[in-house]
Amino acid sequence: MARGVPVLYKRFILLIAVMGFLVLNVGCRNSDVIVNSDNERVKYTVTFNVCGGVLSDGNEIVFYGGDNVELPVPYREGYTFAGWFRDPECTGARFYYIDSDYSNSNYEFWAKWEKNDDAQHESGAVYHITYILNSGTFTDGTNENDSYEFGKEKILPVPKRYGYRFAGWYEDENFSGDPVYRLSETSMGDKTFYALWEKLPDTGEPDNPGQDNPVIPGEPDSDNPEKPEEPKSYSIVFNLNGGKFTDGVYVPDKYITGERIVLPVPVREDHIFAGWYEDENFSGEEIKEIPVNAEGNKYFYAKWTKSEEEHLITIKAFGGGKERAYVEIEPIDNIGADGYSVFYRADGETDWQRLDGELVRFSGSVIRADVTGVCAGNYSIKIEAAGDSVTLTDIIVKAYERTCDAFKNLKSLGGYYIDGKKRDEATVIYVSESSKNTVQAKIGGKTYTGIARILAAASESRVPLIVRVIGRVSAASWKYLDYDSSNTYNGKPLLGSLDQSALIEQGYNSLDTEEATVLEGLKSSIELKDETFDSYWNMCEISKAGNITIEGVGDDAEINSWGFAFKNCGYIEVRNLKFCDYPENACLISGNFPDSDNSHIWIHDNYFGEGKNNWNVSPYAEKVFGDGALIINNVSGVSSDNNFISASQTANKFNRYFLYGNIAKVLRWWYNEFKLWT
């Protein structure tokens, strides 16, 4: 009989194997420099929405893929900066930098602010002043970073600029409100002031007595006609003439030569925006963009026309996002959502495309219409209701970043082409809370009813499928039962593996339908393995399927108390969804090792909240939070760019669920096969 392997040798093998596994799961992080097909470093852009604050160097930065990117800190008087966030509501992970492992796409952040408590200000307290000169210069020795003392009046300095008259300091970068020329004795807090300039006539004479027109060193005068060297960066100033920019609209304050800038669109009550003009009297042509060959600082005047007729349709808000746009409308009395017809078209197109009826709905107190699945560009939206019609223009739609592993060498993925256009042959279905069990789709010549059964049957067809989720779609979960080490529930001991129907029929537990109704077709079961019970609750299984996009409509699409399990699938996309209270996984992607068919999986622009498992039959206490938000096993060509509940909790979840779970399975396999620690 062959001799067994010595115990110490077995344990040494086990230690080496575990260390190797940890290196593979934790240490394999890609921080390589990112280059394109021409071996040139790839550039990406970060766009900042300062939300009332100020960034001294502008609201965009450009970085190279593979670099560590430190995010700038904005300033806002009376507030403390609380970090950058990936969504306008400032929920999810908080960012102060982008690690090199994740600097492989464009980013957009929103600033979160915490209002400072009112403090006692004593005489002698010193506060900071920042002057934004907008191409002006101080000639009296004043520094751009100044200060003032509480209890003493401060006269603000007057800058100079060749060919311009100084028109005052403003606390608003868009020059709304009144100019500020002094700070009173009772002024307090740090201040930022923006210089407003008015161009003088070409006569060279001062615009009014007492306002000189000095020669700034390095700028031309009558005795020195030579042009100075052209700068690379120029400022942009918008005179809104009574209008305003809505929240979330990107308003550039500078541009760089060679960069094309599309001008933002303001709004004004009872007026229609008639364009930007470089002349305050609105002569010349309307300006829609700053072209790539532009030079010099730009000053734009908003032109408005008074609405000649009263509209029954009142627009509350509108805007664009990543391959989507929206409009929110004040409801008209006695007209439901189906009484509104909404159309859209891209600039340059002549035909209007009508939105599907499911995309026009009540959302809170407004009628909301969402344009989804469109290419990047400028769009117009037209709304018709009660015999009235309103058209909104210059809505900017951005593209998703598709320079990722999941999209490598592909012209399409899921239900969309690489430019964001919907594939012509794709089937589109809409699912909401009210239709989750009644929605129908024909797959492989057979009609299936209910979203879970439709996705379970997706492998029967090669036709691309787009599932659009509207609002919150929930599933009933188990009534709460605390973990029992004896595995006895309601007086009945668990004896083996059981599915949900058997668990209910045999009286172990029941579903709580007060918060949500049952979502039919989900998989739920208890499994007994190696004398240990484990659960698998409320999972929508999709096996051996391809070309599927599951996407949220608007900003309120949510998968609540259930999740998706993709097994041996390919060309899958999940985007713009919020996952909450999942009892098992929000998204599970797994395959049969080593011959997994999982490939080209793109999970992006989602928000993963906390899981919630009401009935934990597992001895692991962590399973009260589910079994992990995003679990990826045995997949090639996968890309993930999402927000999680917080950076620290995400790290803990990874350690608790993903890494720990895999090690447990490996150790259990080693034990069963080799009895290494006996």
CORCOR-V184775 format. One record per residue. RES is the residue in one small letter. SS is DSSP state (alpha for helix, beta for strand, coil for the rest). PSI is psi in degrees with one decimal (999 if undefined). Layout:
[[RES & SS & PSI] [RES & SS & PSI]]
This chain:
[[m & coil & 134.4] [a & coil & 142.7] [r & coil & 145.3] [g & coil & 161.5] [v & coil & 134.1] [p & coil & 147.9] [v & alpha & -46.1] [l & alpha & -38.9] [y & alpha & -40.3] [k & alpha & -44.4] [r & alpha & -34.6] [f & alpha & -42.3] [i & alpha & -43.2] [l & alpha & -44.5] [l & alpha & -45.2] [i & alpha & -42.1] [a & alpha & -44.1] [v & alpha & -43.7] [m & alpha & -40.7] [g & alpha & -39.8] [f & alpha & -41.5] [l & alpha & -40.9] [v & alpha & -43.0] [l & alpha & -37.4] [n & alpha & -29.8] [v & alpha & -37.9] [g & alpha & -16.4] [c & coil & 77.9] [r & coil & 136.9] [n & coil & 104.7] [s & coil & 23.1] [d & coil & 154.4] [v & coil & 137.8] [i & coil & 126.0] [v & beta & 158.7] [n & coil & -170.3] [s & coil & -21.7] [d & coil & 15.1] [n & coil & 28.7] [e & coil & 143.6] [r & beta & 137.5] [v & coil & 134.1] [k & beta & 144.4] [y & beta & 165.7] [t & beta & 139.8] [v & beta & 125.4] [t & beta & 131.1] [f & beta & 128.9] [n & beta & 106.8] [v & coil & -13.9] [c & coil & 51.4] [g & coil & -8.8] [g & coil & -170.1] [v & beta & 134.9] [l & coil & 122.0] [s & coil & -26.9] [d & coil & 21.3] [g & coil & 170.4] [n & coil & 17.6] [e & beta & 147.1] [i & beta & 151.4] [v & beta & 136.3] [f & beta & 164.0] [y & beta & 138.9] [g & coil & 134.0] [g & coil & -4.4] [d & coil & 153.1] [n & coil & 134.3] [v & beta & 114.5] [e & beta & 126.5] [l & coil & 138.8] [p & coil & 161.0] [v & coil & 117.7] [p & coil & 172.3] [y & beta & 141.7] [r & coil & 124.4] [e & coil & 132.0] [g & coil & 5.1] [y & beta & 156.2] [t & beta & 130.8] [f & beta & 127.6] [a & beta & 17.6] [g & beta & 166.1] [w & beta & 143.8] [f & beta & 156.7] [r & coil & -7.4] [d & coil & 153.5] [p & coil & -24.5] [e & coil & -3.0] [c & coil & 46.6] [t & coil & 167.8] [g & coil & -151.0] [a & coil & 145.4] [r & beta & 135.7] [f & beta & 137.6] [y & coil & -11.6] [y & beta & 165.5] [i & beta & 118.1] [d & coil & 150.1] [s & alpha & -26.6] [d & alpha & -18.7] [y & alpha & 7.4] [s & coil & 60.8] [n & coil & 24.0] [s & coil & 169.3] [n & coil & 149.8] [y & beta & 153.6] [e & beta & 130.2] [f & beta & 154.1] [w & beta & 138.4] [a & beta & 137.3] [k & beta & 137.2] [w & beta & 144.6] [e & beta & 121.9] [k & beta & 133.4] [n & coil & 146.3] [d & coil & 146.4] [d & coil & 129.8] [a & coil & 158.0] [q & coil & 131.2] [h & coil & 115.8] [e & coil & 154.3] [s & coil & 133.7] [g & coil & -11.3] [a & coil & 135.2] [v & beta & 133.6] [y & beta & 157.8] [h & beta & 143.1] [i & beta & 131.4] [t & beta & 126.9] [y & beta & 122.9] [i & beta & 105.2] [l & coil & -18.7] [n & coil & 54.1] [s & coil & 3.7] [g & coil & 178.4] [t & beta & 141.7] [f & coil & 129.3] [t & coil & 0.1] [d & coil & 13.1] [g & coil & -2.1] [t & coil & 140.7] [n & coil & 152.0] [e & coil & -21.7] [n & beta & 106.8] [d & beta & -176.6] [s & beta & 164.9] [y & beta & 161.8] [e & beta & 132.3] [f & coil & 134.3] [g & coil & -5.7] [k & coil & 139.0] [e & coil & 142.5] [k & beta & 117.5] [i & beta & 122.6] [l & coil & 141.6] [p & coil & 159.6] [v & coil & 115.9] [p & coil & 171.0] [k & beta & 152.2] [r & coil & 126.4] [y & coil & 129.1] [g & coil & 7.4] [y & beta & 153.2] [r & beta & 131.6] [f & beta & 124.9] [a & beta & 13.3] [g & beta & 162.3] [w & beta & 140.8] [y & beta & 142.5] [e & coil & -13.5] [d & coil & 131.3] [e & coil & -17.8] [n & coil & 7.8] [f & coil & 34.4] [s & coil & 161.3] [g & coil & -164.5] [d & coil & 150.9] [p & coil & 154.1] [v & beta & 126.5] [y & coil & -15.1] [r & beta & 159.1] [l & beta & 127.7] [s & coil & 173.8] [e & coil & -25.0] [t & coil & 2.0] [s & coil & 146.8] [m & coil & 159.7] [g & coil & 155.1] [d & coil & 147.1] [k & beta & 148.4] [t & beta & 127.5] [f & beta & 141.3] [y & beta & 130.6] [a & beta & 129.1] [l & beta & 134.2] [w & beta & 146.0] [e & beta & 127.8] [k & beta & 134.2] [l & coil & 157.4] [p & coil & 161.7] [d & coil & 0.9] [t & coil & -20.1] [g & coil & -6.0] [e & coil & 149.9] [p & coil & 151.7] [d & coil & -31.9] [n & coil & 159.6] [p & coil & 143.0] [g & coil & -10.5] [q & coil & 104.6] [d & coil & 173.1] [n & coil & 73.9] [p & coil & 162.6] [v & coil & 116.0] [i & coil & 132.5] [p & coil & 135.1] [g & coil & -5.0] [e & coil & 155.1] [p & coil & 149.0] [d & beta & -173.7] [s & coil & -25.5] [d & coil & -7.8] [n & beta & 74.5] [p & coil & -4.3] [e & coil & 130.3] [k & coil & 139.1] [p & coil & 169.0] [e & coil & 135.0] [e & coil & 131.1] [p & coil & 163.2] [k & coil & -20.4] [s & beta & 138.3] [y & beta & 154.5] [s & beta & 156.9] [i & beta & 128.7] [v & beta & 129.8] [f & beta & 123.1] [n & beta & 108.2] [l & coil & -15.3] [n & coil & 48.4] [g & coil & -7.6] [g & coil & -171.5] [k & beta & 162.3] [f & coil & 135.8] [t & coil & 157.3] [d & coil & 137.8] [g & coil & -12.3] [v & coil & 128.3] [y & coil & 121.3] [v & coil & 102.6] [p & coil & 143.8] [d & coil & 1.2] [k & beta & 165.9] [y & beta & 161.2] [i & beta & 138.3] [t & coil & 132.1] [g & coil & -2.2] [e & coil & 131.0] [r & coil & 127.9] [i & beta & 120.6] [v & beta & 126.9] [l & coil & 137.8] [p & coil & 161.1] [v & coil & 121.7] [p & coil & 174.9] [v & beta & 157.0] [r & coil & 131.9] [e & coil & 133.9] [d & coil & 21.6] [h & beta & 157.8] [i & beta & 128.8] [f & beta & 126.1] [a & beta & 11.1] [g & beta & 165.2] [w & beta & 142.9] [y & beta & 147.1] [e & coil & -14.2] [d & coil & 133.4] [e & coil & -16.7] [n & coil & 6.4] [f & coil & 31.3] [s & coil & 162.9] [g & coil & -163.0] [e & coil & 152.9] [e & coil & 139.7] [i & beta & 122.3] [k & coil & -18.9] [e & beta & 161.6] [i & beta & 113.0] [p & coil & 169.3] [v & coil & -22.9] [n & coil & 12.6] [a & coil & 154.2] [e & coil & 155.2] [g & coil & 158.4] [n & coil & 145.9] [k & beta & 136.1] [y & beta & 116.6] [f & beta & 140.9] [y & beta & 130.5] [a & beta & 129.6] [k & beta & 136.9] [w & beta & 148.1] [t & beta & 135.1] [k & beta & 135.0] [s & coil & 121.7] [e & coil & -21.9] [e & coil & 149.1] [e & coil & 131.3] [h & coil & 138.0] [l & coil & -28.6] [i & coil & 123.1] [t & beta & 122.2] [i & beta & 124.9] [k & beta & -38.5] [a & beta & 156.1] [f & beta & 163.6] [g & beta & -176.7] [g & beta & 166.4] [g & beta & -151.7] [k & beta & 105.0] [e & coil & 34.8] [r & beta & 160.9] [a & beta & 167.7] [y & beta & 163.0] [v & beta & 139.2] [e & beta & 133.5] [i & beta & 136.6] [e & beta & 125.0] [p & coil & 140.8] [i & coil & 136.1] [d & coil & 136.2] [n & coil & 17.6] [i & coil & 118.4] [g & coil & 178.3] [a & alpha & -31.6] [d & alpha & -4.8] [g & alpha & 1.0] [y & coil & 129.8] [s & beta & 126.2] [v & beta & 133.1] [f & beta & 159.1] [y & beta & 158.5] [r & beta & 151.5] [a & beta & 152.8] [d & coil & 135.5] [g & coil & -16.0] [e & coil & 151.8] [t & coil & -27.3] [d & coil & 136.5] [w & coil & 140.5] [q & beta & 127.3] [r & beta & 135.3] [l & coil & 143.2] [d & coil & 144.7] [g & alpha & -31.4] [e & alpha & -21.5] [l & alpha & -2.9] [v & beta & 115.6] [r & beta & 165.7] [f & beta & 132.5] [s & beta & 100.2] [g & coil & -123.6] [s & coil & 8.0] [v & beta & 161.7] [i & beta & 124.9] [r & beta & 133.4] [a & beta & 130.5] [d & beta & 124.4] [v & beta & 120.0] [t & beta & 153.0] [g & coil & 46.0] [v & coil & 157.7] [c & coil & 162.4] [a & coil & 147.1] [g & beta & -172.1] [n & beta & 136.1] [y & beta & 158.9] [s & beta & 147.1] [i & beta & 133.0] [k & beta & 132.8] [i & beta & 131.1] [e & beta & 133.0] [a & beta & 142.5] [a & coil & 36.2] [g & coil & 2.5] [d & beta & 160.7] [s & beta & 134.1] [v & beta & 135.9] [t & beta & 130.3] [l & beta & 137.4] [t & beta & 171.5] [d & beta & 46.2] [i & beta & 119.2] [i & beta & 123.8] [v & beta & 128.7] [k & beta & 166.1] [a & coil & 148.9] [y & coil & 148.4] [e & coil & 114.1] [r & coil & 15.0] [t & coil & 65.2] [c & coil & 166.8] [d & alpha & -37.3] [a & alpha & -30.4] [f & alpha & 6.3] [k & coil & 126.8] [n & coil & 23.7] [l & coil & 149.4] [k & coil & -13.6] [s & beta & 159.3] [l & beta & 134.8] [g & coil & -130.5] [g & coil & 10.7] [y & beta & 151.2] [y & beta & 173.0] [i & coil & -23.8] [d & coil & 1.8] [g & coil & -5.0] [k & coil & 140.7] [k & beta & 137.0] [r & coil & 133.9] [d & coil & -36.1] [e & coil & -1.5] [a & coil & 141.7] [t & beta & 130.9] [v & beta & 127.9] [i & beta & 150.0] [y & beta & 137.0] [v & beta & 133.9] [s & coil & 178.3] [e & coil & -39.2] [s & coil & -22.2] [s & coil & 6.2] [k & coil & -30.8] [n & coil & -1.1] [t & coil & -15.0] [v & coil & 142.3] [q & beta & 150.5] [a & beta & 143.9] [k & beta & 121.2] [i & beta & 123.9] [g & coil & 32.4] [g & coil & 1.9] [k & beta & 141.7] [t & beta & 128.6] [y & beta & 146.9] [t & beta & 132.5] [g & coil & 137.5] [i & alpha & -39.1] [a & alpha & -40.1] [r & alpha & -33.2] [i & alpha & -46.9] [l & alpha & -34.2] [a & alpha & -27.7] [a & coil & 2.3] [a & alpha & -24.4] [s & alpha & -14.3] [e & alpha & -5.4] [s & coil & 146.5] [r & coil & -0.2] [v & coil & 130.3] [p & coil & 143.6] [l & beta & 129.1] [i & beta & 118.9] [v & beta & 119.5] [r & beta & 120.0] [v & beta & 127.6] [i & coil & 118.8] [g & coil & -159.5] [r & beta & 128.8] [v & beta & 114.6] [s & beta & 165.2] [a & coil & 142.9] [a & coil & 139.6] [s & beta & 173.9] [w & beta & 149.6] [k & coil & 149.9] [y & coil & 128.2] [l & beta & 125.4] [d & coil & 155.6] [y & coil & 136.8] [d & coil & 117.0] [s & coil & -21.4] [s & coil & -2.3] [n & coil & 42.2] [t & beta & 121.8] [y & beta & 130.6] [n & coil & 36.7] [g & coil & 7.5] [k & beta & 121.9] [p & beta & 138.0] [l & coil & 132.4] [l & coil & -14.8] [g & coil & -171.2] [s & coil & 133.5] [l & beta & 147.7] [d & beta & 178.9] [q & alpha & -45.2] [s & alpha & -39.4] [a & alpha & -38.3] [l & alpha & -38.2] [i & alpha & -46.3] [e & alpha & -36.1] [q & coil & 3.0] [g & coil & 17.3] [y & coil & -40.1] [n & coil & 173.1] [s & coil & 163.2] [l & beta & 142.3] [d & beta & 107.3] [t & coil & 13.8] [e & coil & -38.2] [e & coil & -33.2] [a & coil & 151.8] [t & coil & 167.7] [v & coil & 134.5] [l & coil & 110.5] [e & coil & 142.5] [g & coil & -3.8] [l & coil & 156.0] [k & beta & 126.3] [s & beta & 134.0] [s & beta & 162.6] [i & beta & 137.2] [e & beta & 133.4] [l & beta & 118.6] [k & beta & 129.3] [d & coil & 42.3] [e & coil & 17.8] [t & beta & 135.4] [f & beta & 147.1] [d & beta & 157.3] [s & beta & 161.1] [y & beta & 90.5] [w & beta & 140.0] [n & beta & 51.0] [m & beta & 132.6] [c & beta & 106.8] [e & beta & 132.2] [i & beta & 114.0] [s & beta & 135.5] [k & coil & 41.2] [a & coil & 164.3] [g & beta & 166.0] [n & beta & 54.5] [i & beta & 132.0] [t & beta & 125.6] [i & beta & 116.9] [e & beta & 149.8] [g & beta & 145.8] [v & coil & 126.2] [g & coil & -150.0] [d & coil & 1.8] [d & coil & 16.7] [a & coil & 129.0] [e & beta & 135.1] [i & beta & 112.8] [n & beta & 123.0] [s & coil & 22.2] [w & coil & 175.5] [g & beta & 177.4] [f & beta & 140.0] [a & beta & 107.6] [f & beta & 118.1] [k & beta & 117.2] [n & coil & 48.8] [c & coil & 164.2] [g & beta & 154.2] [y & beta & 53.0] [i & beta & 138.5] [e & beta & 132.5] [v & beta & 122.2] [r & beta & 154.4] [n & coil & 42.6] [l & coil & 152.2] [k & beta & 130.1] [f & beta & 125.9] [c & beta & 149.4] [d & coil & 29.2] [y & coil & 128.1] [p & coil & -17.4] [e & coil & -89.5] [n & beta & 150.7] [a & beta & -50.5] [c & beta & 122.8] [l & beta & 123.9] [i & beta & 116.2] [s & beta & 158.7] [g & coil & 173.1] [n & coil & 109.2] [f & coil & 138.7] [p & coil & 3.3] [d & coil & 50.4] [s & coil & 139.6] [d & coil & 0.0] [n & coil & 125.3] [s & beta & 154.8] [h & beta & 62.5] [i & beta & 125.1] [w & beta & 102.3] [i & beta & 111.5] [h & beta & 155.8] [d & beta & 40.2] [n & beta & 164.5] [y & beta & 124.2] [f & beta & 111.6] [g & coil & -162.0] [e & coil & 143.6] [g & coil & 165.9] [k & coil & 112.3] [n & coil & 108.7] [n & coil & -19.6] [w & beta & 98.8] [n & coil & 106.0] [v & coil & -2.4] [s & coil & 147.3] [p & coil & -7.8] [y & coil & 115.9] [a & alpha & -27.0] [e & alpha & -20.9] [k & alpha & -2.9] [v & alpha & -16.0] [f & alpha & 18.9] [g & coil & -167.3] [d & coil & 16.0] [g & beta & 144.6] [a & beta & -59.7] [l & beta & 109.5] [i & beta & 126.0] [i & beta & 117.2] [n & coil & 131.7] [n & coil & 57.6] [v & coil & 140.2] [s & beta & 147.8] [g & beta & 53.5] [v & beta & 142.6] [s & beta & 138.5] [s & beta & 127.0] [d & beta & 95.9] [n & beta & 169.3] [n & beta & 139.2] [f & beta & 168.4] [i & coil & -36.8] [s & coil & 160.1] [a & alpha & -44.5] [s & alpha & -42.4] [q & alpha & -33.0] [t & alpha & -43.3] [a & alpha & -42.4] [n & alpha & -41.6] [k & alpha & -43.1] [f & alpha & -47.3] [n & alpha & -42.3] [r & alpha & -43.5] [y & alpha & -58.4] [f & alpha & -57.5] [l & alpha & -48.8] [y & alpha & -42.8] [g & alpha & -41.1] [n & alpha & -41.6] [i & alpha & -41.7] [a & alpha & -42.3] [k & alpha & -40.5] [v & alpha & -45.6] [l & alpha & -39.0] [r & alpha & -40.3] [w & alpha & -45.0] [w & alpha & -42.0] [y & alpha & -47.7] [n & alpha & -36.8] [e & alpha & -42.1] [f & alpha & -10.5] [k & coil & 53.3] [l & coil & -27.4] [w & coil & 22.2] [t & coil & 999]]
